Amino acid sequence: MKDDQRPMFQDFRQRTTPETGPLRLEALREAMRAEGVAAFFVPRADAHQGENVAPCDERLAWLTSFSGSAGLAVAGLEAASLFVDGRYTLQSRKEVDTGAFTILRHPEDKPADWLAEVMPEGGRAGFDPWLHTATDIATLSETLEPHGISLVRCPNLVDRIWTDRPAPPAAPIVPQPLEFTGHSAAEKRADLAQGLRDAGRSAAALTLTDSIAWLLNIRGGDIARTPVARAFAILHDDGRVALFTDPTRCDAALRAHLGAEVTIAAPEAFGPALDALSGKVGVDKASAPVWVSDRLTAAGIAVDWARDPCILPKACKTEAEIAGSRAAHLRDGAAMARFLAWLDAEAPGGHLTEIDVVRRLEAFRAETGALRDISFETICGAGDHGAIVHYRVNEASNRPVKPGELLLVDSGGQYVDGTTDITRTVAVGAVPEGAARAFTLVLKGVIAMSRLAWPRGLAGRDIDAVARAGLWQTGLDYDHGTGHGVGAYLGVHEGPAALSRRSETPIEPGMILSIEPGYYREGAFGIRIENLATVRAPSRPEGGEREMLSFETLTFAPIDRRLIDADLLAPAERRWLDDYHAEVLARIAPLVDADTASWLETACQPL
């Protein structure tokens, strides 16, 4: 099959257009007037607070035309705003009608502060209790109540005006084999039930789809790029689980896998099941819809705020999950080597476009025979598009990959044994002025974090600066975290830990984290280098007095030597890079064809 005929996971349709924003905003305002509210909140989230949402839950994109994976719109009767983080500052300006929506930067700008300025005292601000957590509402209330603005629960007003809203997905739910999970669902249920009993809780309400998938060793196809099923669950203190999802997609094999201690009921039964609980029920204030705690409180049931019990054990991978991730990364590394060799041969000719590059990369992954999905929409930014941190090419934005530019490609694959995420920035022909220096400073951050040893108990906020130090010394920085957690054939972005100034969760052995510092020069180029790494069990360095954690690199792909200013690297940094490239060559060359292996040998030469 030719590349241009191969079915693809990623498509390049322009799904949103700024022109629709003002009309839809006015329709929303009519619905607000009818409901008796002067403002309405439209988050990116669905009822499960996942990063990716089904088409039927793309309310923020439908209203504003902003297609990013995080954001919040606040619509008032006279003014409206869109809050995005630093990853999406440039993208939002391109996608959204800024005459209808003021673009503000979160967390520096606070939605409640903005609303208090534009909304008259005594007004009512509406929100859908399925789409906001108790933490969200408490934070908003703290600012708005002193201004006499009340928050009111109401039906989703976007749904009321979204006349062609897609139907909810209902893909089959399938078991995840024990060989890839390491622990059975029964073992996990028993362990977590013991935790409930120890905490004096009778049950826990579970609303995160990846938590439910992890706990029950199941996977689904409701959400693109993330193999989960939309569902809710209740974990009881005796290890029983009530699963709430469409029963018609649960076949006999799945029911046998789940066993008699897991019941299945329609989503509509979730509320009555909450009503029937007793004792203290654990609810995650930061991830569960406020609807859940509202329902329990109305039924007279004690809500015990506690983190979702699946989150931390899910993040600390088993040996089977780490072994699966290693295997997935070798497979993915072979596909990346073929891709980079192809790119090196084709890109200098000037005939490729960004879409051509994305198509070819996905084709190389598909040719492994193991690709289940891509793990996110491939970011492929040539030249100035590389400075848009989460740029997604579409038919309207597609541009040539020109000689004399940088090309940033951030991509990943979903395999049954692991999830991958890798970024490489490459030179197309001559290196742009200033790019090698910036690239090398970014590389120094990757090396510093990869070589780091640290005492147990530190969180991402404690070590994030390690990757930024070289950039900071020259007055440069990047407006995103240094790294995020990654799931085991689950979400490519996974909590609770991250390499970020805001992450307070201690980093634990078995976690898989990305290491991805960057630098972005608006209007010129973007640079990011990303490897995934797993946290090793603590060990005592030779001659040391304390045990330290460290990283094991999982990603194996060449880093473009043409963009490295070797004079900026210390001897130890050069040794790390030479050793890394030697390992890339040793691990990946046996998995690829002779021409790619020959290219790899050149790309992995010592500095």
N, C-alpha and C positions, 0 to 999 in steps of 0.2 A: 504493500500500500504506500503510495506517495505521501510525503509529509503533509502536503496541503489537503489530503483527503482523510487523514487520520482523525478519528473523533477525539476531541480534546475536552479536558475538564475545564480549562479556562476559555472563556469567550471574550470578545473584544467589543461587544455592543456598548454604546454610550447609553447607560441605563437611566441617567438623570440629565436634566437640562435646566439651567437657571431660570428660563422663561416661565416655567410652571409655578415657581415659588410664590410670586405675588397673588396669583389667582387662588391657589390653594390656601394661602394664608388668610385671604379675605373670607373664603368659605369656612375656615376654622373659626374665624371671629364671629361669623353669624351663628355657628353652633355654640360658641361661648356665650353670646348674648342670650340665646334660648335657654341655656343651662343656668344662667345667672352668675357666671364667673367672669372676672375681668382679666384673668390670665390663665394659661394652661401650659403645663410642662410636657415636653415631648422628648424622652430620652432615646438613645440608641438601643437600650436594653429590651429584652423580652421578659417573660415571667420567670425565666431561669437565670437571668443575669449573665448570659453567655456572651463572649466576644463576637461570635458569629451568630446570625439570626436567620430564620427562614424567610423567604420572600414575603409571606403574609405579615411578618413583624418588622418590615423595613419602613417603619412609620417616619423616622427622621429623614431618611433619604427621599421618601415620597413627598414630604412636606417642603423640605429645604433644598433638595437636590444634592446635598452633601453625602458622599458615599463612603466616608471613613468608618473605621470600626469602633470609634468612641466619640461621643459628643452629646450635647443636650441643647435643645431649642426651648426658649421661653417666649411664648406668644402673648403679648398684651393687646389691648384693644387699639392702642395708638402706636406702639413700637414693638419690635421683636428682635431677639438676639440669638446667636448661635455660639455656644461655648465649645472650644476645641483645645486640645493640648498642643505642645510644641511640634509634634510629629505632623500636624495637619494644618499649620498656619498658612503655608503657601497653597496647599491643595484646596482648602476651603474658599480662598479668595477666587480661585479659578472656577469653582463649581457652583457657587451660591450667588444669587442676586443680592449684592450688598446694599442695594437701595431698599430692599425689603427686610433683610436681616443684618444687624450689626454683628461683625465677627469679633468675638472677645476670646481672650486666652485664659484657659483654666489650667492650673488652680490659682494663678495670679489674680484673675478676675473671678469674683464669686457671683453665681446666679442670684442669690438672695439679695446681695448688695445692689445689684443692677435693678432688680424688681422693686426694691424699696424706694429707689430713686424715681422710677417712671410710673409707679402705681399709686393712686390716691389712698390715703389712710382710710381704713375701714373696708377695704376691698376684699374680695374673695378670690383666691388662686386655686384652680382645680388641678387635680392629678389623678391618674389611674393607679389605684393601690396595688394592682398586679405588677406594675412596672417600676416601682420604687421600693427600696429597702427601708427598714425602720431607721437605719443610720442616716439615709438620705433625708427623710422627713424630719428627724430630730435636728439635723444641721440647718435645714431651711427654716424650721420653726424658730430656732434660737435667734435668727436674725430678723425674721418677718414679724413675729409677735410684738416686739417693742414698737413697731411702726403701725400697729393696729391692723395688720394684714393677716387674714386667717387662711389656713390651708384646708381645703375641702375635698373629700373623696368623691369622685364622680365617674360615670362611664367614660370610656376612651372616646374623646371627641374626634380624633383623627379617623377612627374606625367608622364613625357615623357619617363622615363625608367621603370616605374612600370607597367609592361605589364599585370599582373593579378589583377589589382586594383579592389576592390569590387565596386559594383554599389551603388549610393547614396540611403539612406533609404527613404521610403515614407509611414510611418505608418499613420493610421487615426488620425485626430485631433478631440478632443472631448471637450465639455464644462466642466468647473469646476463649480459645483453647488454653488449658492449664499450662502447657509447655511455654507459653508466652507470658503468663501472669505470675507463676511461681507459687501463688497461694490460691486455694479454692475459695469460692464465694462463701461456702459454709464456714471456713476458717476466719475469713474477714468478718462475717456477721457475728461470729462468736466473740472475736476480739473486741469489736466495737460495742457489743452488748455488755461485755464486762466493764468497759469504760463508762457506759451509761449507769450501770449499777453502782460503780464506785463513786460516781458523781451524784447519786440519789435521783436520777432521772428515770422516768418510766418509758420514755420514747424520745426520738429526735425526728423532726420534720426535715426531709431532704428535698431540695429544690434545684440543686445544680445538676445538670445532665451528666457531666463528666464524673461527678461523685457517684451517682447511681450506676453509671456504666462500670466504674472501677469496682464498686462494692459487689455487684452481682456478676461480674465478669461477662458483660454483654456489650455489644456494639450495635450501632444503627446507622441510618442514612438520612436522617431528617434535616441535618444541617450540613451544607456544603463545607468541605475541607475539614470537618470535625466529625468523626464517626460515632455519633451519639444519637439516642432517641429522645425526643421530647417526652418527659415523664416527671411525675412527682413520686415520692415514696415516704413511708413512715417506717423507721427502724424501731423495733420494740426491745425492751431490756432483756427479753429471753432469746433474742436472735432472730425472731420472725420479722419479715419485711412485707409490707403491703405496697405493691407497685401499682401506680395509677397511670395507665396509658391505654391506647386503643387495643382492646383484647384481640381484635381480628388479625393483627399483625404478629401475634405470638403463636407460632405453630407448635406441634407436639414435641419437636426436638428441643425447642426453647423451654417449654414447660418442664420437660424432663430434666433439662440442665438446671433450671431454677429450683426444682424440688418442691416438696409439699409445704415447706416452711415459708415459701414466697407465694403470696396470692396476687392475682391480677384483677384489676377492676378499671372501669372507664374513668377518665379524668374527672367527670362530674361527681364521682363518689369521694373525691379527696376531702371536700368540705365536711360532709357527714362523718367521715372517718376521723377527722380532727375533733369534731364535736363529741365523739364517743370516747376520747382518751381521758385519762385521769392522772393524778399526780403531777409532777413537774415535767414539762416537755421542752426539750432543747430546741432552740431556734437560733439560727445564725443571723444576727442583727445586720451584718454587712452584706449578706447575699440573698436572704429569703425575702420574697415580696412582703410588704407590710400587711397585705391581705391575710397572710397566714397568722400572724400574731393578733390581728384584729379578730379573726374567727375564733381563735383559742380563747381570747379574753372575753368575747361575747358569750362563750359557752361556760365561762367560769373556771377555766383551766389555767393553771399557773404557767406562765412563760418564763423559761430559764434561758437567758441569753448566753449562748455558747457557740464557739466556732463549729462549723460543720465537721463532724468527727472523721469524715473521710479525707479531708484536705491534706493533712500532714502525712498520714501513712501512704496516701496516693503519691505524694511528691517524693517520698523516700523509696526509691525503686528496689525491687527484689533483685537477687542475682540473675534470675531468669529474664527480668525486664532489661537489665543492663546488658546482658549477653545478647538479647534481641536487638537492642539499640546499636551495639557494636556491629552486628551483622548487617543491619539496615544501613549504617553509615558506610560500610565497605561497599555495599551494592550501590549506594547513592554516589559514593566517591568515584566509582568506575564510570557511572553515567556523567558525572561532572567532568572527569578527565576527558572523555570523548567530546563533551560539549566545548570545553575550553580549547582543545586542540582544533576543533572545527572553527570556533570563533576566531582563533589566531590566524587561521588560513583565509577565512572569508571576509572578516570585518574590514581589513585595510582596503579592500576593493571599493568600498563605499556604496555597495548595492543592497546592503541589508537595512531593514527597518527594525524598530523595537519589537514589533509583532513577529517578524521573522525569527528573531532571537528567542522570544518566549516559546514559539511553536517548536523550534528545534530542540530546546532544552527539555520541554515536556516529552518530546518524541524519544529522546535518549533515555529518559527515566522509564517511559512506557516499554521500551525495548528490553528492560530488565525482566519483564514478564511478571513482576511482583507488585507493580504500582497499583494501589487501591484508589488513590486520589492525590492531588497536590495538597500540601498542608496549609497553603494560603495562596492568594492570588499573587503570581510572580511579579515582583517589582523589577522593572527593567527600564532604567533611566539613562538615556544618552545625553551627554553634555549638560545643559542647564536643567533637564528633567531629573538628573541624578540628585539635585539639591532638594527635590520634593521628597521628603523622607519616606512616605508611604505611597509614592506615585503608582498608579495603575494605568497602564496604557490601554487606550480604546481606539476605535476607528477614527475618532475625531482628533485625538491627541497624538496619534502615531507619527513618528518622525524618523528620518534616516539616521543611521549610526555613521557618523562622519569621521574620516581620518583626522587626527589631531585632537580628539576628544577623549574623555574618560567614559566608560560604560559601567554602571553599577547594576549588578544583578543579584537580587535577594530572592531566594526560592527554597522550596522544600518538598518533600514527598511523604505521603502516608503509606506505610507498609504494615502488614499484619504484625510484624515483629518490632516496629519502631517508627518514630516520627523524626524527620530530619528538617534542618533549617540551616542554610549556609548563605553567606554573602561574599562575593568576590567583586572587586573593582579592578578593571583592566584598562590598559592603555590601548587605544586604537591608533596605530601609527605613532607619530611624534607625541611626546608628553607635553601637555599644556604647561605654561609657565606657573610655577608655584605648586604644581600638583605633587611632584616627587617629595618635596619637603613636608607637605601636609600629610601625604600618604604614609611617610615614614614615621611621623609623629603618632598617627593612628596605630600603625603597626607596633610601635613601642608600647602602646597601651595594651594591645592584645598579648604581647610577650610578657609584660609585667604581670598581668592578671593570670596568665597561664602558668607562670613560674611561682606564683604566690603560695606561701604556706602561712597558715593563720590558726590561732587557738580556737578551740570549739567554743561556741556561744556567741560569736560575732555574727552580725546580720549584714545584709547587702549595703546598708547605709554606712557601715564601718569600713568597707573596703572598696566601694564604688570609686573613690578618688584615685585609687591605684592606677586605673586605666586612663585617667584624665590628666595625670601630673605633667606629662610631656607637653600636652596641648596647653595646659594652663600656664606653663612657664613662658610660652610664646604668645599669650593673650588669646588663645582659641579655646573652643568648647563645643559641645553638642547638646541639643535640647531633647534628649530622650535618655532612658535608662541605659546602663551599660549591658544589662542582660536580663533575661526572663527565664522562668522555669519552662520546661518542655515535658509533655506527657509521653506515656508509653502507648503508642497507637491511640492517642487521644488528642487533646488540644495542643497546638504548637505554642500557645501561651498559657502557662499553668502557674497557679499560686501554690503555696502562699509566699515563697521566698523569691527574691529577685536581686540582681545587682543594681541597686537604685538608691538614691539619696532618701527615698521615702520608705524603703523596705525595712521593717523592724523584726521580721521573723528570722531567728537564727538559721544559718545554713547548716544542713545536716548531711551525713554520709548517704550516698545513694541518690541524692537530688541530681537532676540534669538541668544545667543552666547554659544559656548562651553567653558568649563573650563577644560584644559587638560595638566597640567604640566607633566613632565616625567624625566626619567634618563636612560641612555643607556650605559652599560659597554660592549664594543666590545669584542666579543668572549665568553661572559658569560651570560648576561641576559639583558632584557629591562623591564622598568617599566613605565606605564602610567595609570593614573586614569582620567576618563573623564565623566563629567556630562554636560547636557545642562541646561541653565538657561535663563529666560526671564527678561528683565529689567523692574522693577516696576515703576509706576508713582512716581514723587518726593513726599516725605513727610518729615515732620520735626521730627527728633528723640526727644523723651521725654527730655525736658530741653534744647533742642538745639535752635539755633538762625537762622539756615538756612535749607532750604529743601535739601534733599539728595536723590540721586538715589540708588537703591539696587537691588539685584538679588532675583528672585524666582526660586528655583531649580525645574526642570521639570523631571529629571531622577531619578528613584527609583529602586535601585538594591543594594544588600549588597556589602560592601567593605571588603575584606578578612582580618578578625581580626587576623589571624595567622601571618600576615606579619607586624603587628603594634607593634612597641616598645612604649608601653604606657608611659614610663618614659620620652620620648622626647616630649610628648604633654602637653601643658599647661592646667590648669583646664577648661578654656573656650573652648579650642579645643576639649577636651574630651566631654564636654557637647554638643557641636555641633554634634559630631559624634554619641553620644548616642541618641540625638533627631532625627537625620537623620534616624538612623536605626529603631527607634520606628515608624517613619512615613512610612518607607518602609514596615514594618510589617503590620501596620494598613491599608495601601492602597492596598498592593499586596496580602496578605494572603487570602482575600475573593475571589480573582480571580483565585486561583489555586487549585489543588487537595489536599487532606489531607496530603499525603506524602510530597509534596513540601512545604505546609504550616508548617509542623513540622520541616523540614530542615530550613526554613526561621526563625522560632522562635529561633533556635540555632545560626544561622548566624547573627542574629540581636540583640543578647544579649548585654547589656551595658558592656563597658570596666570595 
